[in-house]
């Protein structure tokens, strides 16, 4: 090791110690300036997003009595936003994250409100429904990536890890509660009022953003350039940034395993339970346990994590996940499956907090908006691949399906080790344009 390398290692160690020493408690983070507003906006928008997928499916079946239309509605909710996400990232940097996210919240409330209003006026048709859902989807990447870019801009660096942990823990709880809330509201108040409740959550999120004050100045990254050019530069920045590139490969493989489990678990529960009528209930309960343990994992990791150790935590948690998937979850017992999913959820909280903190620290602030939306889209690209692969394998052999899912997780861990740099030295490209 050269003297320069030794000095760099020592500097990284000093940075880690300073960061750990200045870490705030969860109570201090929650009472920090802007954190309550950010968490309220994040929770309200995510609850609305999560509820909407379930509510739209129930709504279409109730209104049009068509499972095919319900499936296409889900497609129109997601696909247009995924396609346009690179441009949305450039819009985030050009408009500013607060204005862009607020714009999406208002648009989402208007479009979903229009669905309910046109239905109550008996004017809603399938083409109109698809058009409104497409418009909703086109602005959704602004908040999907934008909420995450607001934390490093409005939260002190010492609070990054715990703010991220609070953010992710609430997201895990929302993943559990959203389908339950949608299912409860629908029979209680009816289809149209349920959609109006979702629109109201977007309004609450927009109002919370309006209460944000201050925030770190964000350096410009070619703000006067053309939008498509900015989007292209966001993609090339991700490809040139060794950390973001490594995280994209690793997390995409991790999401392949996650997508596989979404299909494998209900098939396994039905096969091992031997009672098809109870399988859905047990499957929902197991995913609820996984979500709660995910919230716990995020909170615990937020207390322990500090600058310089994120990669280590992510690697360790991914390896533990591989063991939880196989052999633990594949033992042929519902109890073992529940334990395996609980451990998967616990480690997922650690992986997500580590990934978010690492991505925030190793991305030039002037590029954070466009890079975050592109990065999140690329990172999640493995999920639909996993659902298709899981369905193919689970119909033939559950043991093989669990084994392949575990192998994907091991590949993810290997990618963290091989592709994600251990320090920022040489990992952060300069925010320049050509």
PyMOL commands that set and color helices and strands:
alter all, ss='L'
color gray80, all
select helices_A, chain A and resi 3-21+26-30+35-64+67-95+97-120+126-154+157-189+191-210+227-240+242-273+276-304+310-325+328-330+334-361+365-379+382-394+398-419
alter helices_A, ss='H'
color red, helices_A
deselect
rebuild
show_as cartoon
